[in-house]
Amino acid sequence: MSTLDATRAELALIVLYLNKAEARDKICRAIQYGSKFLSNGQPGTAQNVDKSTSLARKVFRLFKFVNDLHGLISPVPRGTPLPLALLGKSKNALLSTFLFLDQIVWLGRTGSRLQNKERTELIGKISLFCWMGSSICTTLVELGELRRLSKSMKKLEKNLKDSDKYKNEEYCAKLQKLNVRTLALVKAGLDIVVAVGLLQLAPKKVTPRVTGALGFATSLISCYQVFDSMLLLPLPPKSKHINPEYKLIPNKVTRFSCQQASL
């Protein structure tokens, strides 16, 4: 594959990534919290960028609450313990409520006559509490799933004593899931602190600068998660619209992740 073909394939991947509303939302989120970090809550250009980007992001989340509403009514995977199942449904309910209330906040802040300023601020606080609750549920779910995954990996390691475990497809798949869930756990934990900062529950410890720094970090994690999930999607067979060289990129990333995990 020539350098030009590789460049075209990589650009096609970037275009595919930027075409996702979720990706654009997370990039705007990084700009928002980066501006919050720079402004430290003080009036100025950075704070104006923070507020305007926050309002602009709400457009990307229009009717997004339907996704978690669908997850709420969907059946739980077989073998999931009841506590984890309940926590997962609670997360879906809280996140769906947050996204729904966020639409009302957007209407109020755009100057709609349906809302007044005090009511908009109250609904905004309730929505943030819902988001913090969903982040807490996510943290507990990821902790439980990591514990289950670690136990299954230990059992598999015992069965693979006489062979290289990093060459076993099942072990590599579990290791990849472990890395994904660990990253999700870190993000959820940081999001709890970000929510505390936005709600000003501990203004002396979680300052606007701390909130901005942690929010920026979780935004970068979210950008990576969207990119990673896009690479893991199976490509349609014999598609005429996909560059053949483009198929090489997800495979390289998958092999790289497995090799990196073994170091």
NUTI-475663 format. One record per residue (C-alpha): z, x, y; residue number from 1. Coordinates in steps of 0.05 Angstrom, whole numbers. Layout:
// residues N
<atom><up>Z</up><east>X</east><north>Y</north><pos>NUM</pos></atom>
...
***
This chain:
// residues 263
<atom><up>0</up><east>0</east><north>0</north><pos>1</pos></atom>
<atom><up>-22</up><east>30</east><north>66</north><pos>2</pos></atom>
<atom><up>23</up><east>37</east><north>128</north><pos>3</pos></atom>
<atom><up>-16</up><east>-19</east><north>163</north><pos>4</pos></atom>
<atom><up>-7</up><east>-66</east><north>104</north><pos>5</pos></atom>
<atom><up>67</up><east>-51</east><north>102</north><pos>6</pos></atom>
<atom><up>74</up><east>-63</east><north>177</north><pos>7</pos></atom>
<atom><up>37</up><east>-129</east><north>171</north><pos>8</pos></atom>
<atom><up>83</up><east>-150</east><north>114</north><pos>9</pos></atom>
<atom><up>145</up><east>-132</east><north>153</north><pos>10</pos></atom>
<atom><up>120</up><east>-169</east><north>215</north><pos>11</pos></atom>
<atom><up>105</up><east>-230</east><north>171</north><pos>12</pos></atom>
<atom><up>177</up><east>-227</east><north>147</north><pos>13</pos></atom>
<atom><up>203</up><east>-224</east><north>218</north><pos>14</pos></atom>
<atom><up>159</up><east>-283</east><north>239</north><pos>15</pos></atom>
<atom><up>184</up><east>-323</east><north>179</north><pos>16</pos></atom>
<atom><up>256</up><east>-307</east><north>199</north><pos>17</pos></atom>
<atom><up>247</up><east>-326</east><north>272</north><pos>18</pos></atom>
<atom><up>213</up><east>-391</east><north>253</north><pos>19</pos></atom>
<atom><up>280</up><east>-415</east><north>225</north><pos>20</pos></atom>
<atom><up>321</up><east>-456</east><north>273</north><pos>21</pos></atom>
<atom><up>384</up><east>-429</east><north>240</north><pos>22</pos></atom>
<atom><up>363</up><east>-357</east><north>255</north><pos>23</pos></atom>
<atom><up>348</up><east>-372</east><north>328</north><pos>24</pos></atom>
<atom><up>416</up><east>-408</east><north>334</north><pos>25</pos></atom>
<atom><up>453</up><east>-347</east><north>306</north><pos>26</pos></atom>
<atom><up>415</up><east>-299</east><north>352</north><pos>27</pos></atom>
<atom><up>434</up><east>-343</east><north>412</north><pos>28</pos></atom>
<atom><up>505</up><east>-344</east><north>386</north><pos>29</pos></atom>
<atom><up>507</up><east>-268</east><north>387</north><pos>30</pos></atom>
<atom><up>482</up><east>-269</east><north>459</north><pos>31</pos></atom>
<atom><up>535</up><east>-322</east><north>477</north><pos>32</pos></atom>
<atom><up>594</up><east>-284</east><north>448</north><pos>33</pos></atom>
<atom><up>568</up><east>-217</east><north>472</north><pos>34</pos></atom>
<atom><up>567</up><east>-246</east><north>543</north><pos>35</pos></atom>
<atom><up>638</up><east>-274</east><north>532</north><pos>36</pos></atom>
<atom><up>661</up><east>-204</east><north>513</north><pos>37</pos></atom>
<atom><up>629</up><east>-174</east><north>575</north><pos>38</pos></atom>
<atom><up>656</up><east>-227</east><north>622</north><pos>39</pos></atom>
<atom><up>727</up><east>-228</east><north>594</north><pos>40</pos></atom>
<atom><up>734</up><east>-298</east><north>623</north><pos>41</pos></atom>
<atom><up>719</up><east>-275</east><north>694</north><pos>42</pos></atom>
<atom><up>666</up><east>-311</east><north>737</north><pos>43</pos></atom>
<atom><up>600</up><east>-275</east><north>743</north><pos>44</pos></atom>
<atom><up>531</up><east>-267</east><north>711</north><pos>45</pos></atom>
<atom><up>559</up><east>-254</east><north>641</north><pos>46</pos></atom>
<atom><up>600</up><east>-318</east><north>642</north><pos>47</pos></atom>
<atom><up>540</up><east>-358</east><north>667</north><pos>48</pos></atom>
<atom><up>499</up><east>-331</east><north>608</north><pos>49</pos></atom>
<atom><up>557</up><east>-349</east><north>561</north><pos>50</pos></atom>
<atom><up>559</up><east>-421</east><north>586</north><pos>51</pos></atom>
<atom><up>484</up><east>-432</east><north>589</north><pos>52</pos></atom>
<atom><up>472</up><east>-402</east><north>520</north><pos>53</pos></atom>
<atom><up>528</up><east>-444</east><north>491</north><pos>54</pos></atom>
<atom><up>495</up><east>-507</east><north>518</north><pos>55</pos></atom>
<atom><up>426</up><east>-485</east><north>495</north><pos>56</pos></atom>
<atom><up>451</up><east>-473</east><north>424</north><pos>57</pos></atom>
<atom><up>470</up><east>-545</east><north>416</north><pos>58</pos></atom>
<atom><up>396</up><east>-564</east><north>414</north><pos>59</pos></atom>
<atom><up>386</up><east>-523</east><north>351</north><pos>60</pos></atom>
<atom><up>443</up><east>-563</east><north>318</north><pos>61</pos></atom>
<atom><up>414</up><east>-632</east><north>330</north><pos>62</pos></atom>
<atom><up>427</up><east>-676</east><north>268</north><pos>63</pos></atom>
<atom><up>451</up><east>-614</east><north>231</north><pos>64</pos></atom>
<atom><up>513</up><east>-653</east><north>210</north><pos>65</pos></atom>
<atom><up>469</up><east>-688</east><north>159</north><pos>66</pos></atom>
<atom><up>467</up><east>-624</east><north>117</north><pos>67</pos></atom>
<atom><up>543</up><east>-623</east><north>106</north><pos>68</pos></atom>
<atom><up>544</up><east>-699</east><north>99</north><pos>69</pos></atom>
<atom><up>495</up><east>-690</east><north>41</north><pos>70</pos></atom>
<atom><up>540</up><east>-636</east><north>12</north><pos>71</pos></atom>
<atom><up>599</up><east>-682</east><north>18</north><pos>72</pos></atom>
<atom><up>568</up><east>-736</east><north>-26</north><pos>73</pos></atom>
<atom><up>534</up><east>-688</east><north>-74</north><pos>74</pos></atom>
<atom><up>566</up><east>-677</east><north>-142</north><pos>75</pos></atom>
<atom><up>610</up><east>-616</east><north>-153</north><pos>76</pos></atom>
<atom><up>583</up><east>-562</east><north>-201</north><pos>77</pos></atom>
<atom><up>611</up><east>-568</east><north>-271</north><pos>78</pos></atom>
<atom><up>670</up><east>-524</east><north>-286</north><pos>79</pos></atom>
<atom><up>696</up><east>-522</east><north>-213</north><pos>80</pos></atom>
<atom><up>772</up><east>-529</east><north>-211</north><pos>81</pos></atom>
<atom><up>797</up><east>-592</east><north>-176</north><pos>82</pos></atom>
<atom><up>832</up><east>-555</east><north>-119</north><pos>83</pos></atom>
<atom><up>769</up><east>-516</east><north>-102</north><pos>84</pos></atom>
<atom><up>728</up><east>-579</east><north>-107</north><pos>85</pos></atom>
<atom><up>774</up><east>-616</east><north>-58</north><pos>86</pos></atom>
<atom><up>774</up><east>-557</east><north>-10</north><pos>87</pos></atom>
<atom><up>698</up><east>-554</east><north>-13</north><pos>88</pos></atom>
<atom><up>692</up><east>-628</east><north>3</north><pos>89</pos></atom>
<atom><up>743</up><east>-621</east><north>59</north><pos>90</pos></atom>
<atom><up>702</up><east>-565</east><north>88</north><pos>91</pos></atom>
<atom><up>639</up><east>-608</east><north>86</north><pos>92</pos></atom>
<atom><up>675</up><east>-666</east><north>119</north><pos>93</pos></atom>
<atom><up>706</up><east>-624</east><north>174</north><pos>94</pos></atom>
<atom><up>642</up><east>-586</east><north>189</north><pos>95</pos></atom>
<atom><up>600</up><east>-649</east><north>190</north><pos>96</pos></atom>
<atom><up>650</up><east>-680</east><north>238</north><pos>97</pos></atom>
<atom><up>648</up><east>-619</east><north>283</north><pos>98</pos></atom>
<atom><up>572</up><east>-619</east><north>286</north><pos>99</pos></atom>
<atom><up>570</up><east>-694</east><north>300</north><pos>100</pos></atom>
<atom><up>621</up><east>-690</east><north>356</north><pos>101</pos></atom>
<atom><up>584</up><east>-629</east><north>383</north><pos>102</pos></atom>
<atom><up>524</up><east>-675</east><north>396</north><pos>103</pos></atom>
<atom><up>569</up><east>-720</east><north>438</north><pos>104</pos></atom>
<atom><up>595</up><east>-660</east><north>476</north><pos>105</pos></atom>
<atom><up>523</up><east>-638</east><north>489</north><pos>106</pos></atom>
<atom><up>506</up><east>-706</east><north>518</north><pos>107</pos></atom>
<atom><up>567</up><east>-703</east><north>563</north><pos>108</pos></atom>
<atom><up>553</up><east>-633</east><north>589</north><pos>109</pos></atom>
<atom><up>480</up><east>-648</east><north>604</north><pos>110</pos></atom>
<atom><up>501</up><east>-700</east><north>656</north><pos>111</pos></atom>
<atom><up>496</up><east>-762</east><north>614</north><pos>112</pos></atom>
<atom><up>528</up><east>-824</east><north>644</north><pos>113</pos></atom>
<atom><up>555</up><east>-843</east><north>576</north><pos>114</pos></atom>
<atom><up>610</up><east>-791</east><north>581</north><pos>115</pos></atom>
<atom><up>659</up><east>-768</east><north>634</north><pos>116</pos></atom>
<atom><up>685</up><east>-697</east><north>641</north><pos>117</pos></atom>
<atom><up>755</up><east>-709</east><north>614</north><pos>118</pos></atom>
<atom><up>730</up><east>-747</east><north>553</north><pos>119</pos></atom>
<atom><up>678</up><east>-693</east><north>539</north><pos>120</pos></atom>
<atom><up>731</up><east>-638</east><north>541</north><pos>121</pos></atom>
<atom><up>777</up><east>-678</east><north>495</north><pos>122</pos></atom>
<atom><up>721</up><east>-689</east><north>444</north><pos>123</pos></atom>
<atom><up>703</up><east>-615</east><north>451</north><pos>124</pos></atom>
<atom><up>774</up><east>-595</east><north>431</north><pos>125</pos></atom>
<atom><up>775</up><east>-643</east><north>372</north><pos>126</pos></atom>
<atom><up>709</up><east>-615</east><north>348</north><pos>127</pos></atom>
<atom><up>735</up><east>-543</east><north>353</north><pos>128</pos></atom>
<atom><up>797</up><east>-562</east><north>313</north><pos>129</pos></atom>
<atom><up>750</up><east>-591</east><north>260</north><pos>130</pos></atom>
<atom><up>711</up><east>-525</east><north>259</north><pos>131</pos></atom>
<atom><up>775</up><east>-485</east><north>252</north><pos>132</pos></atom>
<atom><up>797</up><east>-530</east><north>195</north><pos>133</pos></atom>
<atom><up>730</up><east>-521</east><north>160</north><pos>134</pos></atom>
<atom><up>737</up><east>-445</east><north>168</north><pos>135</pos></atom>
<atom><up>806</up><east>-447</east><north>137</north><pos>136</pos></atom>
<atom><up>779</up><east>-488</east><north>78</north><pos>137</pos></atom>
<atom><up>721</up><east>-439</east><north>71</north><pos>138</pos></atom>
<atom><up>770</up><east>-380</east><north>69</north><pos>139</pos></atom>
<atom><up>811</up><east>-414</east><north>14</north><pos>140</pos></atom>
<atom><up>748</up><east>-433</east><north>-26</north><pos>141</pos></atom>
<atom><up>720</up><east>-362</east><north>-22</north><pos>142</pos></atom>
<atom><up>787</up><east>-333</east><north>-44</north><pos>143</pos></atom>
<atom><up>789</up><east>-379</east><north>-104</north><pos>144</pos></atom>
<atom><up>716</up><east>-365</east><north>-123</north><pos>145</pos></atom>
<atom><up>726</up><east>-290</east><north>-116</north><pos>146</pos></atom>
<atom><up>786</up><east>-294</east><north>-163</north><pos>147</pos></atom>
<atom><up>744</up><east>-333</east><north>-214</north><pos>148</pos></atom>
<atom><up>686</up><east>-285</east><north>-207</north><pos>149</pos></atom>
<atom><up>730</up><east>-224</east><north>-215</north><pos>150</pos></atom>
<atom><up>759</up><east>-251</east><north>-280</north><pos>151</pos></atom>
<atom><up>690</up><east>-265</east><north>-309</north><pos>152</pos></atom>
<atom><up>667</up><east>-195</east><north>-289</north><pos>153</pos></atom>
<atom><up>726</up><east>-163</east><north>-323</north><pos>154</pos></atom>
<atom><up>710</up><east>-201</east><north>-387</north><pos>155</pos></atom>
<atom><up>638</up><east>-179</east><north>-382</north><pos>156</pos></atom>
<atom><up>658</up><east>-106</east><north>-371</north><pos>157</pos></atom>
<atom><up>698</up><east>-107</east><north>-436</north><pos>158</pos></atom>
<atom><up>636</up><east>-130</east><north>-473</north><pos>159</pos></atom>
<atom><up>594</up><east>-76</east><north>-441</north><pos>160</pos></atom>
<atom><up>638</up><east>-16</east><north>-456</north><pos>161</pos></atom>
<atom><up>585</up><east>21</east><north>-495</north><pos>162</pos></atom>
<atom><up>529</up><east>10</east><north>-445</north><pos>163</pos></atom>
<atom><up>515</up><east>20</east><north>-371</north><pos>164</pos></atom>
<atom><up>541</up><east>-44</east><north>-337</north><pos>165</pos></atom>
<atom><up>497</up><east>-32</east><north>-276</north><pos>166</pos></atom>
<atom><up>435</up><east>-40</east><north>-320</north><pos>167</pos></atom>
<atom><up>458</up><east>-108</east><north>-344</north><pos>168</pos></atom>
<atom><up>424</up><east>-165</east><north>-306</north><pos>169</pos></atom>
<atom><up>482</up><east>-213</east><north>-314</north><pos>170</pos></atom>
<atom><up>532</up><east>-161</east><north>-287</north><pos>171</pos></atom>
<atom><up>486</up><east>-144</east><north>-228</north><pos>172</pos></atom>
<atom><up>478</up><east>-218</east><north>-212</north><pos>173</pos></atom>
<atom><up>554</up><east>-228</east><north>-212</north><pos>174</pos></atom>
<atom><up>563</up><east>-165</east><north>-170</north><pos>175</pos></atom>
<atom><up>514</up><east>-191</east><north>-119</north><pos>176</pos></atom>
<atom><up>551</up><east>-258</east><north>-117</north><pos>177</pos></atom>
<atom><up>616</up><east>-219</east><north>-107</north><pos>178</pos></atom>
<atom><up>586</up><east>-183</east><north>-47</north><pos>179</pos></atom>
<atom><up>559</up><east>-247</east><north>-17</north><pos>180</pos></atom>
<atom><up>625</up><east>-284</east><north>-24</north><pos>181</pos></atom>
<atom><up>665</up><east>-225</east><north>3</north><pos>182</pos></atom>
<atom><up>622</up><east>-224</east><north>65</north><pos>183</pos></atom>
<atom><up>630</up><east>-300</east><north>72</north><pos>184</pos></atom>
<atom><up>706</up><east>-291</east><north>66</north><pos>185</pos></atom>
<atom><up>707</up><east>-239</east><north>121</north><pos>186</pos></atom>
<atom><up>665</up><east>-283</east><north>166</north><pos>187</pos></atom>
<atom><up>708</up><east>-345</east><north>154</north><pos>188</pos></atom>
<atom><up>771</up><east>-307</east><north>168</north><pos>189</pos></atom>
<atom><up>744</up><east>-280</east><north>234</north><pos>190</pos></atom>
<atom><up>718</up><east>-349</east><north>253</north><pos>191</pos></atom>
<atom><up>789</up><east>-376</east><north>248</north><pos>192</pos></atom>
<atom><up>811</up><east>-326</east><north>301</north><pos>193</pos></atom>
<atom><up>750</up><east>-343</east><north>344</north><pos>194</pos></atom>
<atom><up>769</up><east>-417</east><north>340</north><pos>195</pos></atom>
<atom><up>840</up><east>-399</east><north>361</north><pos>196</pos></atom>
<atom><up>812</up><east>-362</east><north>421</north><pos>197</pos></atom>
<atom><up>766</up><east>-419</east><north>441</north><pos>198</pos></atom>
<atom><up>823</up><east>-468</east><north>437</north><pos>199</pos></atom>
<atom><up>869</up><east>-420</east><north>474</north><pos>200</pos></atom>
<atom><up>924</up><east>-429</east><north>423</north><pos>201</pos></atom>
<atom><up>947</up><east>-357</east><north>433</north><pos>202</pos></atom>
<atom><up>918</up><east>-337</east><north>501</north><pos>203</pos></atom>
<atom><up>959</up><east>-273</east><north>507</north><pos>204</pos></atom>
<atom><up>938</up><east>-244</east><north>440</north><pos>205</pos></atom>
<atom><up>869</up><east>-274</east><north>430</north><pos>206</pos></atom>
<atom><up>838</up><east>-261</east><north>498</north><pos>207</pos></atom>
<atom><up>767</up><east>-280</east><north>518</north><pos>208</pos></atom>
<atom><up>747</up><east>-208</east><north>504</north><pos>209</pos></atom>
<atom><up>776</up><east>-210</east><north>434</north><pos>210</pos></atom>
<atom><up>743</up><east>-277</east><north>422</north><pos>211</pos></atom>
<atom><up>677</up><east>-250</east><north>446</north><pos>212</pos></atom>
<atom><up>681</up><east>-187</east><north>403</north><pos>213</pos></atom>
<atom><up>699</up><east>-225</east><north>339</north><pos>214</pos></atom>
<atom><up>648</up><east>-280</east><north>354</north><pos>215</pos></atom>
<atom><up>594</up><east>-227</east><north>364</north><pos>216</pos></atom>
<atom><up>613</up><east>-195</east><north>297</north><pos>217</pos></atom>
<atom><up>610</up><east>-261</east><north>260</north><pos>218</pos></atom>
<atom><up>544</up><east>-277</east><north>293</north><pos>219</pos></atom>
<atom><up>514</up><east>-213</east><north>266</north><pos>220</pos></atom>
<atom><up>541</up><east>-230</east><north>197</north><pos>221</pos></atom>
<atom><up>509</up><east>-299</east><north>203</north><pos>222</pos></atom>
<atom><up>442</up><east>-268</east><north>223</north><pos>223</pos></atom>
<atom><up>446</up><east>-224</east><north>161</north><pos>224</pos></atom>
<atom><up>465</up><east>-283</east><north>116</north><pos>225</pos></atom>
<atom><up>405</up><east>-324</east><north>140</north><pos>226</pos></atom>
<atom><up>360</up><east>-264</east><north>128</north><pos>227</pos></atom>
<atom><up>390</up><east>-251</east><north>59</north><pos>228</pos></atom>
<atom><up>384</up><east>-323</east><north>37</north><pos>229</pos></atom>
<atom><up>312</up><east>-324</east><north>59</north><pos>230</pos></atom>
<atom><up>296</up><east>-264</east><north>15</north><pos>231</pos></atom>
<atom><up>329</up><east>-296</east><north>-45</north><pos>232</pos></atom>
<atom><up>285</up><east>-358</east><north>-41</north><pos>233</pos></atom>
<atom><up>233</up><east>-358</east><north>-97</north><pos>234</pos></atom>
<atom><up>161</up><east>-351</east><north>-74</north><pos>235</pos></atom>
<atom><up>112</up><east>-405</east><north>-96</north><pos>236</pos></atom>
<atom><up>67</up><east>-380</east><north>-153</north><pos>237</pos></atom>
<atom><up>-5</up><east>-363</east><north>-138</north><pos>238</pos></atom>
<atom><up>1</up><east>-382</east><north>-64</north><pos>239</pos></atom>
<atom><up>-61</up><east>-368</east><north>-23</north><pos>240</pos></atom>
<atom><up>-23</up><east>-366</east><north>42</north><pos>241</pos></atom>
<atom><up>25</up><east>-309</east><north>26</north><pos>242</pos></atom>
<atom><up>4</up><east>-237</east><north>34</north><pos>243</pos></atom>
<atom><up>11</up><east>-201</east><north>-34</north><pos>244</pos></atom>
<atom><up>46</up><east>-143</east><north>-1</north><pos>245</pos></atom>
<atom><up>98</up><east>-190</east><north>27</north><pos>246</pos></atom>
<atom><up>123</up><east>-204</east><north>-43</north><pos>247</pos></atom>
<atom><up>145</up><east>-132</east><north>-50</north><pos>248</pos></atom>
<atom><up>196</up><east>-136</east><north>4</north><pos>249</pos></atom>
<atom><up>246</up><east>-185</east><north>-29</north><pos>250</pos></atom>
<atom><up>241</up><east>-146</east><north>-94</north><pos>251</pos></atom>
<atom><up>257</up><east>-80</east><north>-60</north><pos>252</pos></atom>
<atom><up>317</up><east>-111</east><north>-24</north><pos>253</pos></atom>
<atom><up>344</up><east>-140</east><north>-89</north><pos>254</pos></atom>
<atom><up>339</up><east>-74</east><north>-126</north><pos>255</pos></atom>
<atom><up>369</up><east>-37</east><north>-67</north><pos>256</pos></atom>
<atom><up>429</up><east>-83</east><north>-65</north><pos>257</pos></atom>
<atom><up>443</up><east>-73</east><north>-139</north><pos>258</pos></atom>
<atom><up>437</up><east>3</east><north>-134</north><pos>259</pos></atom>
<atom><up>481</up><east>5</east><north>-72</north><pos>260</pos></atom>
<atom><up>535</up><east>-36</east><north>-108</north><pos>261</pos></atom>
<atom><up>538</up><east>15</east><north>-164</north><pos>262</pos></atom>
<atom><up>555</up><east>73</east><north>-116</north><pos>263</pos></atom>
***
